[in-house]
Amino acid sequence: MRRRPVAAAALLALLCAPALAWGQAPPDPPDVAANRETEPVVLTGAAFGEWSVPRNVTAKLPLTDLRDCNELQHDRDECAHNHYAEPEAETADGPAPEGEPVDRLLGYRWERGRWVQVPFQVDEVFERYLDNSASGFAAYSGQDRHTSYAFDREGWRFTTHDPDNPCVARPQDGVSTMADPVAGLDHDDELAFMASDAGEAAPSGTPLPEGIESARAVPVADPLTGATRFVYVMLAGDGGPRPAFDAGNGYVRYERDPIADLYERSESNYASYGNAAKGPYCDAEGKVIGNWKRRPRDYATVTTPRYRFRYDGRWLMTGIRISPDGGETYGPDLVDRWKARAFAQDPGSETPCCGFEDEDVNWGGSSTLLGELSGPVRTIRETWGADSGTNVVRRETFYRDEVRQKSWLRVHPIPPLDGIYAQWDFNAGVMTRFYNMRRPGGVAVDGRNDEVFGNLDDPCNVNYDGNDTGDTDQGYRQLYRQLQLCRSPYHQSVDVFDPTFSEANASLSWSQTSGPAGTIVDRFQIERATDLTPGGAAQAVVAVPYYRDDSCFDDGTGSDPGPRLRPGEADEPREGRRCWTMSDGTPQGSDPTLFQGSIATHGVHLLFVAESDNARLTVPLTEIVSEQRMVMLPGDPGNVGERYGRGFEKPLVATVGPPERERIVFGPPPGDDGDGDPPPNDPPPSGRPPGPSGDPPGPSSRPPGATHPPRGQARRTRPRTRRSAARLLVRRHTRVRRGAFTVGCRLAQARRCAVTALAGRRRVGRGSALARGRRTAVVKVRLTAAGRRLLRANPRGLRVRLLARPVAPRAARHVSATTVLHR
């Protein structure tokens, strides 16, 4: 790229450009319906009324950690390491009601005339107070309330070792996790299922599955299309059905590595931050190699039918592979790793106050695992601690097709301009195109900068003189040197957003990175309104999008296209190395002849951070909370960002119906849309229940997605023949007395109704009656001898199918219902 000489006018243009572009209204999002196949539905216990009880409410006084530990002392080993501080008051201390047992809550859908269990998960949630008085920055951080899950395993408890093997981590006192203080379902517990597992509404009168005490319909509506599907959350009784899906056969599989529990040396470049308990640490073969601060390795892999995700430590997320065939095989790794920066964008920058922090040599060595849990619908893993952000927490939630990455930033003020970065860096040659709202046609992922300006690389670092940045950015470098500002101790690489390339705020737009091996659509958002603290909401305004496609820019960590030989250090060797280009193809692993570059690297840049550690109080006050949603798709489908990146503006609406016992009450009536046979000349509705023989219905002649025509249209197209109709009024289990039971028939164009009871193909009862009053007949159905024998053989109830027909010369149709008979 040719460079032109520039004077002070260039700097003026640089400063004015964002203000001029700010007035350009972003394009309206196209009216594209959101794709729901990848989305989960998460409800809280509060939506389930009488099944749930109030959550545990806690209160904790601030500054009590100073009483427990002299946080000004030099040697902090005697202070408590990562742990939960006890609240001064909580409602669970007194008599408290118990909710329904969470292991008896099941998810069902109605499919082809029968109940089918779906993957369904209940995660118990409660408050705790995070404290790490052993950290060198605990005097600032203090204790913070954090609401999270009852985990299968809480990694921070693993500070001692196996008596027979000092390399293998074991929990102190043998306790590996903490249970929810409230027994059973409470108001903040979460119930999760996939939207794609919803089905049709069960017809009114449908009996609940055997052993189910109660059920609640959950209609899941898409407000844009008007489509509504149903999942039924059911409460099993004692001896009732058990969950058909668990962490072993559900959508998500979480596996810790065989060496994940082996201790390794764990210490940040800032040695006192995230101070860890000391003891023997080992190599990957399980041999003791030293004695110092240590933590388990915590390596793990998450696998779903859509993708495979890799952890090489707590802050090291190093692999995403997407399956093109539902989990049979997985493609090449798409990402170099997730990267985080504080105070500076690259290790060569000079920030006299603070230095440079990254996810590798800093946060990985000052963190521990808050917890891990896995079920059939999702896996959740939380990391606790990031250097001076003693109580920073990052959570990954893995669903079948999505990853949601949520962060709680609790840290001291950070100077402006470079602030904090969080982004994904992709592998060279694997991803080929990047899209967002400003660039719907996409730009090539080729290691060459696409932004007009905003990549203000350190002007005092000669290694960046040849970087492929715009004329304005290069003019800034020249002007900075002409003014001899490199004599100051402050110079760094700063990134400001380019309004010609991105939106003004990271939450306003989706991003999409695609290649032949897979596509990732991502979006930053606020998960729920309660995450917005007074101080955090104001600071979120300065969270701008970050994008960098520059194979020559060295941000200090990573392994693709070339390995970072000295992670986090400013004097990376450059001899014999060059920048990757598309002509180099896809590096096979790390190519030592190439620099570690930034390939389609994008995420969020928080320009500065004021106080976000809750001002030494124990309740959320200034913390900054955000979530990144990542949808994984096979192959390169073109620009699908609007379909998968708009869940925030186009959310599904899930509500919970009233309790239903014994049978479905609040559903479509049986008849044309339920158990009834279709009228002549109507195509059979897809998914209708089996007929009396129990055989499944035949294939539908209706095209996919077609529905019944409107009634007026139907009357015009059907033959004009008179027909009578009868509708059964059956709403509950029917008790048989003296070998007979009664049902109601509502008639049209006839005065007599005949009812036949069938068990399979066998007729087990019959009756008829004249209509009374408003064409309503009460029919006594007498069981045959065969029916009485079947009822004696099944004393808990005999399910029969009822067929009703009006007795009239031109009667041409009937309706049916199903009921359960009791002696």
N, C-alpha and C positions, 0 to 999 in steps of 0.2 A: 504494500500500500504506500503511495507517494505521500510524503509529509510536506506541509507548507509552513513557512515561518509564520509565527503568530506573536502578537503583542498583547497588551493588557486587554484589548477588546475581546480576545478569545475567552479570557476568564469571565468577563462581563457576560458574554453570550452563554457561557456554561451556567452561570448562576441564574440567568433570566429564563433559560429554556424550560425548566420545569414549570415555572409560573405561567408561561405562555401556553404550554401544552395542557395545563390543568383545566383551562376553559373548554377544551375539546370534549364534548360529551361522548362517553364510551358507547359503542353500538349496543342497541337493545338486544338482549338474548333472543335467539329465534324461538318460536313457539313450538318447541320440541318436547314431547312427553318424555319424562324420565323413565329409564329402563329399571324395572324393579327386581329383575332376576337375582341381582347380587346383594340386595339389601336385607339386613336383619330387622326384626321388630323387637324392641326392648320395652317392656312395661315394668312398672313398679308395683310392689305389693299393695300400695294404697288404692290402686284401681280395683282391687278384688274384694272390697267391702268386708263382710263378716269373716272372710277367710284370714284376714290380716289384722295384726294388732299394732299399736303405736311403736315406733322405733325407740331405741335407747337414746335419751337426751342427756348430754354431758355438759359439764362446766369445769373449766380449769383456770386457776389464777395465773397471771403472768409472773415471770421472774422467779418462780419456785426452783428452777434449775440452779440458780446461784446459791441457794441454801444447801443443795445437795452436792455441789462441786465448786471448788474455788477455780473458776474459769480463767483467772488471771495468772495462775501458776504456770511455770515453764513445762514441767513434766505432767502430761495429761493422762498418762496410762492408768492412773488410779481413778480417773473419772469414768463414768459409765459410757460404754460404746453404744452404737446404734441400739435403741430399745424404745418401747412404748412407755411414756410417762403416765402415771395413774392420775385420772381426773379427781378433783376434790368432791365432785358430786355427779351422780348419774341415776337415772330413774330405775335402772335394772337392779340397783341395790335393794329396793323395796319389793313388796309383792307385785308381780307383773303378770298379766295374762299371757297365754301362749297362743301363737298362731297355728294354723294347720301345718302338719309336718311337711316340710318341703320335699321330702323324698316320696311323698304320695301324690304329688302334683304331676300330671301327665298331659301331653299335647296330642290331640287327635284332629284328623280331618275326615269329612264325609266323602267317600269315593266309591262310585259304582254300587251304591246301595249298601255300603257297609262302613264301619268305623275302622280307620287305619291310624296307628300311632305314627307320629312324626318326631324327628329329633327336637328335643325340648330341654331347656336347662334353667334351673333356678340357682342363682348365686346370692348368698347372704351378704349383706352390706352393713357396715357399722363404722362408727367414728373411733379414731385413736389419736394420740398425741405423739408426734415424732420428736425424738430428742437424741442428740449425739454430742454429749458434753465433752467427749474425748477429743473432738475436732478442734483444731487451732482457731477456728472461726466461730465456735459455738457461742462465745460471749455476744456476738452480734445476732446470730440466728435464733437462739433460744429454742422454744418448743412451738410446734405448729400443729393445729388440728388438721387431720387429713381423713377423708371418708373413703374407705376402700373395702375390699372383699375379705371374706373368710377364706383364706388361701389353703390349698392342699399342703403347701410347704412355704415357710417364711425363711428365706435364705440368711437373713441377718442373725438368726439364732445359731447358726453353725459356726461356732468359735472354738470348740474343743475338738479332739480327735479320738479316733478309735483306739482303745487301750492296746490293741495288738498291732496297730499300724498308724504311726504319727502322720502319715500323708493323707489319710481319709478323714474328711470333715464330719463331725457329729454335732448335734445341737446341744447347747448347754442344758444340763438337768434333764436331758432326754425329751424335752418339749419342742415339737417342730412347728406348731402353729397355734393360733388362738381361735376359739369358736365365737360366734356371734353371741353377745350377752343376752339377746332376746331369743327364746326358744321358738322355733317354727317361723312361719311367714310373718314378717313385719313390714311396715309401710315403705321402707327404703330398699328392701330386697328387690332384685331384678329378675324378671322372667323373660327368656329370650327364645326366639325361633326365627326361621327364615321366612320372608314374605312369600317366596316361591313354594313353600310347603302348604300354603293355605288352599282350601278347596271350596266346593259348593256349600251352600247352606243346607243343613239337614232338614228334611221336611218336618213340619209340625206333627207330633205324635210319634216320632221315631224313638224307640226305647234306647236308653243309654247302655253302654256295654256292661256286661255282667260284672258285678263287684264294684261299680262306680257309685259313690254316694251322691255326688252333685257335679254339675258342669256349668261352665259359663262360656257363652259364645263370644268370640272376639272378632268382629267384622273389621277387616283391614281394607280401607278405601283409598283409592287413588283419586284425589280431588280434581285432577285435570281430565281424566278419561271417564270418571264416574264408575269405574269397575270396582266391585267389592267382592272380596273372597273371605273365607271364614276359617279360623282355627278354633277348636274347642279345648279349653283348659279344663281338665277333669280332676276331681278329687277321688282317689281310690279309697275304699274302705279297708278294714282289716281283712287280710286274706285276698284282697282284690288284685288286679293286674299290677305288674311291676314295670318300670321303664324298659322299653325295648331297645333304647340306645344309651350308650355311655361314652366315656372318653376313648374306649377301644374300638368302637364301631360307628362313631358319629362322623361328622364332617371334618374335624380337626384332630390331628395327632401331634402331641408334644412329646419329644424325646430328648432327655438330657444325655450328653455324650458319656461313654464309659469312664472317661477321665474327668468328667465335670465336677466330681466331688473331691478331686485331689487338690490339696493346697498348693498355691503358687505365691511367690513374692508379690505383694500388692501395695504399692506406694506411689503417690502422685509426685510430680516434679516439685510441688510444694509439699514438703514432707509431712507437715503437721496437719494438713487438711485431710479430712476423712480418715483420721487416725484409726488403725486397725489393731486388734489384739495380736500379740506376738507369739511365735511358736515355730516349729519346724515347717519348712516348705520344701517342695519336691519338684523333680522333673516329670515329664510326661510318662516316663516308665515307672514312676512310683518310687524313686530313690531320693532320699533326703540329700539336699544340696546346700542347706543353710538354715539359719534361725533368725527370723525377723518378722516384720508385719506381713500378715498373710490373709488370704481369702480363697475360697474355692474358685475354680476356673469358671464354672457356670456356663460352659459351652452347651449349645442346644440347637435342635432343628425342629421347625414347625412344618408339617406337611398336610396339605388338603388336596382334593381332586383337581384343584386349579393351579396351585403354586407350592413352592418350597422355599422356606425362609431360613436363613442361617444366622446364628449368634456365635461369635468367637470371643465372647466376653460380655460384660454387662452393657457397656456403651458401644460395643463393636458389633454392628449389624452389617454383615459383609456379603450377603448373597440373596438374590431373588431369582428363582427359575420358574418359568411358567410352563404348564403342561398343555400340549395341543390335543390330548386324547383322554381327558378325564382322569388323569393320574397314572396312566400306564407308563408314560415316559415324561421326562422333564427336559426342557431346552437348556441352552447355555446360560451362565450367570449374566444377568442384565446390569448389575450395579457393581461399582467399585466398593462403596460403602456409604452408610449414613455418616455425615460429618457435622461437627459443631465447633464453633469458634467463639471465644470471648475476648474482648479488648482489641483484637487485631485479626485481620483476614488472613495474614500469612506470617510465618515466624520471623521473616526478615524485617518486619516493621518495628519501629521504635516507639514504644508507649511507656514513658518513664514511670508512670504511676503503677503500671499493672503487668506488663509483659504480654504473654500470648498463652492461651489455653486451648486445648483440643480434646477430642474424644478418646485419644489413644493414650498418651503419656500422662495426661492430667486426670480426666474424669473417670477413666477406666480404673485408675489406681486409688481413687478416693470414694468409691461407691460400693454398695452392697445390694443384694436383692431384697426388696421389700416382700415380694411373694410371687408364687406361681400357682395357677389353677387351670384345670383343663376339663372340659365336658364335651358333650356331643355337638353343641352348637358353636362354642367358642373356647379359645384359650386366652388367658390373660396373664401377663408378666409385667411386674413393676420394678424399676430400678430406683434406688434411693441414694442421693448424694452426688455432688459435682463440685469438688474443691470448696471454694468459699460459699457456694450454694449448698450449705450443709443439709437442708431439707428440701432441695429440689427433687422432684419425682417425675419420672417418665414412664408411661404405661403404653404397652402395645397390646391391642385386642385383635385377635385373629379370627375371622369368620371364613366361611367356605371360599368366597371370592374377593374378600376385602381385608385390608389391614387398617386399623385405626390407631394412630399414634398420638397420645395425649400427653401434654407437659404442664407441670405446675412449676412456674419459675418463681423461686423465693430466694432473692439475692440482694446484695447491697447495691447502691447506685453504681452505674457503669458509665464512663465518659461518652460524649456524643460522637457521632459519625460512624465509628466502627461497631460499637455496641455488641450485639450477639447475633450470630448466624446459625441457622439450622437448615441443612439441605441434603439432598441425595445426589451423589456423583455417580454417573453411569459409566459403563465400560466402553472402550473405544471400539468402533466398528460393529457393535451389536445393535445399538439403537440408531435409526436413520432419520427420524423426523420428530420435531417438537412443535406442538400446537398450543395456542391459548386463544382467548377471545379477541385479542388484538391481531393475532396472526392465524386466522381460521384456515388459511391455505398451508400453514406450517412453514418452518425453516429447516434447512438441512442440518443434521447433527454431524459436523465434519471437523470439529476442533478449531473453527474460525469464528471470531466474534460476530454476532448479528445485531447487537445493540448499537444505536447511533452514538450514544455517549453514556457515561455513567460508570465505566470501569476505570477508575482513577488509580492505576497501579502506582505503587510507591515510587515517586519521582527520583528518589535518591538511590535506588537500586538499579544499577546498570544492566542487570540481568533482564529487566523488563523493557529495555529500550526497543527491542525488536518485536514486542508483542503486537498481535494483530488487533489493535484497538482503533477507534475512530479518530478522525482529525482533531476533534475537540479535546478528546482525552490526551492525545499526544501534545496538543498545544498547552494544556495544563501542565504537563511534565516540563516542557521547556520554560514556561513562565516561572514555575516554582524554582528552577535552577537559576534563572536570570536574576531573580530576587534574592538569591543566595540563602534561601530558607533551609537548605540542607545542613547548614551549620547548627541549626536548632536540634535539640535532642528528641524532637517529635516529628516523625514522618512515617507514613503508613499507606497501605493500599486501602482505599475507601471505595465502597460501591454504593451508588445512589440509583434509584429506579429511573428507567427511561420510559417516559409516558408514551413514546411512539411504539414501544414494544410491549409494555405491561400496564396493568391497572395501577391506580394510585395506592391501593391497599391490598395486602396479600389475601384477604378474605373475599375480595370482589370477583375473583375469576378462578376458573379451573386451569390446570395444565395437563398436557398429554404428551407422553414420550412413547414412540412406537418404533418397532423394527420387525423383521420377519419372525423373530423368536418370541414376540409378545409385546403387549401394550400395558402401560400403567397410566391411569387417569387419576389425578390427585387434586385435592382441594383443602384449603385451610378454613376452619370454621369454629364457632363456639358451639359446643355440644348441647349445653342447656343454659338457660338464663341464670341459674343459681351459680354458675361458674364465674360470672362477672362480678368482680369486687369493685368498690368505688375507685380505688387507685389503679387497678389493672385495666379497667375499661378505658380510662383516659390514655394510658400508655399504648393500648392496642392501635391507636390512630397512627402511630409512627412505625407500624409493622408493614414494611414494603416488600414487594416480591423481589426475589433474587434470581438472576439467571446469568450463567457464564458458560460459554462454549469456547474454551481456549486451551488447547493442548500444551501451550507454553507457560501457563500460569501455575505456579507451584504453591499450593495452599498448606503444605506441611505434612500431610499424611496420605496414605493410600497405597495401592499396588498396581493400578492400571491407568494408562498403558505401560508405564514403567514403575518399578518399585521405588518407594521413598526409602533411601538407605539410612537416613538419620531422622526418624520421625520427630517432628516438633522442633527441630534445630534450624538455625539460620544459615549454617555453612554446609548445605547439601552439595556433594561433589557434582560437578557439571562436565568434567573432562570426558570427551568421547560420547556425549549424549546429545540428542536432538529432540525436537518436537514431533509428535506423531502427526501424520497426514493420512487422508483417506487412501492414498496409493499404497500405504503400508499394510492395508487390510486389517483383519482382526488379530491383535496380538494373541499368541498362544501362551496364556499365563502372563506373567510380568516380563516384559522385554527389557533387559538391563541397558540396552542402547537408547532407550527413550526416557524422557522426563516423566515424572508423575504430573499429569495435567488435569484440567477440569473439563469433563465431557458432558454436555447438556446438564450441568450442575444447576439445580434450582431448588428453591425453598423460600424461606422467609428471612428477612434482615430487620432486626429490631434496632433502629438507628441509635437509640440510647435507652437506658433503663434508669428511672428514678428508683427510689426505695420500693422494693417489691417483696420484702421479707416480713410483711405484716407488722412493721414498726415495733417489734419485740412483744407483740401481743400474741395470744394463743388462738385467735379466730381469724379467718380470712378477711383481710382488710385491703392490702395492696398487691397481693400476688397476682401474677399474670397467667391465665389458663387458656390454652388453645388446643385444638385437635386437628390433625391432618388425616384425611380419609384417602385411602389408596385403593382403587379398584383394579384388579388384575384381569386381563383379557388375553386370550390366545391370539397369536398372529398379529397382523397389521390391518385393522378394519377401516383405515382412513380416519377422518376426524369424527370421533364419537363423544367429544367432550361434553356437549350439551346433554346427551342422553345419560351419561354416567357421572357428570360433575355437578349436577344441579339438585341433588337430594336436599340441600340446605334450603333452597327456595321452594322446592316442590316436595315437601315431606309426605310420606304416607300418614294416614290418620287411622289409628287403631283405638277402638273403644272396647269396654268390657261390659257385657250384658248382665242382667240379673241372674241369680242362681236358678238352675233348672234341675229338678229332681225326678228320677225315674224315667222321664222321657222329655224330648224336646218340646217346649211349649211355644217359644218365640221363634218360629220359622215359617217358611212358606207352607201353605196348606197342602195336604196331599191331594193329588189330582193330576192335572196336566203337567205340572212342574215337579211332582213328587212321585207318589206311588202309582198314579193312575196311568192306564194305557192311553196312548194318544188317539185323538179322533181320526176317522178315516181321512186319507189324503194328506195327513200331516206327517212329515218325516219324524222318525223316533228321536227324541231328545238324547243327546250324547250323555253318557254317564248315568242313565236312569237305573233304578234298582233292578235286580233280577226279577223275572216273572215267578209265578207260583211254583214252577219246577225247580227253581233255584239256579237255572242256567243263566249266564250273563246275557245281556241284550245283544242283538246283532249289531253290525257296524252301521253307523249313522250315514244316511245319504245326504245329510246337510253339509255344505262346504265348511271348512274350519273357520271358526269365528262367527258363523251365521247364527241368527237368533230367530225365534218365532216371529212371523209378521204381525203387525198391529191387528187388533180385533176387527176393525173395520175392513181392512184389506182381506183378512181371512174370510170374512163373510162374503166378500165379493168373488173370491176365487173358489170357494167350496160349492159343491152342488147344493141347490136349495131344497133340502129335505128336512122335514120336521123331525126333531128328535127330543126325547125326554132325557132328563139328567137327574141323578141322585147323588148326594154328597153325604158321606158318613160323618157323624159327629163323635169321634173317639179321641179323648184327650188324656187318658190315664190307664193304668192297669185295670183290668176288669176282673171282678171276682165271680166265680161260678157258684150259683146256689141251685140246688136240686137239679143239677144237670143242664142248666140253662143260664144265659146271660143276656143282657139287653144292650142295644146300641140305638142311636138316633139316626134317622134318615131325613134329609131335607130334600123335597121333591120339586120338580118343575114339569108341568104339562102331564102329570099323572097323579093317580090317587093311591096307588099301592106300591110298596117297596119290598123287594125280595133280597135277602142277604144269605150268602153262602160262606161258610168258614172252611179254609183249606189249610192243612199242614203238609207242606210240600205239594204233591199232586193229589193227596187223599182228601176227600170231603169228610169233614169231622163235625159239621153242624149246618143247620138250615133253619130259616124262619122268614115270615112275611107279615105285613100289617098294613091296614088302611091308613091314609093320611088323616090327620086331625088338625083343626085350626088352620094355621098358615102353612099348609102343605108339609107338615112335619109328622113323621111316623115313628113310633117307638116299637122297635122290632125285637121280639123275644127269639133268640137263636138257641135252639135245643141241640145239645151235643148228641152225636150218634154214639153207639156202643164203642166204636173205634176211638172216638174222641175222648170218651171217659177213660178208656184204657191208657191212652197217651198221657192224659192229665195225671192219672195215678202214678205213672212211671216218672213223671217230672213234677214232683210236688212243689218245687219252687216257682214253677211257671211254665206254661206252654205257649210258645209264640205261634200265632196263626195269622193267616192272611185273610182279610174280609173282602168279599166282592159284593157290591150292591148294584142292583139294577131296578129301574122303575118298571112296573108291570103295566104296559099300555100297548095298544095295537102297533104304534109306530116307534116304539122305543128302540134306540139304536146305539146307545152308549152306556157305559157304567163307570163307576169310580171305585177305588179300593183304599183300604187302610190296613195297617198292621197293628196288632195289639198283643198283650201278654195276658193269658188267663191264669188265675189262681183258684185253687179249690176253696 
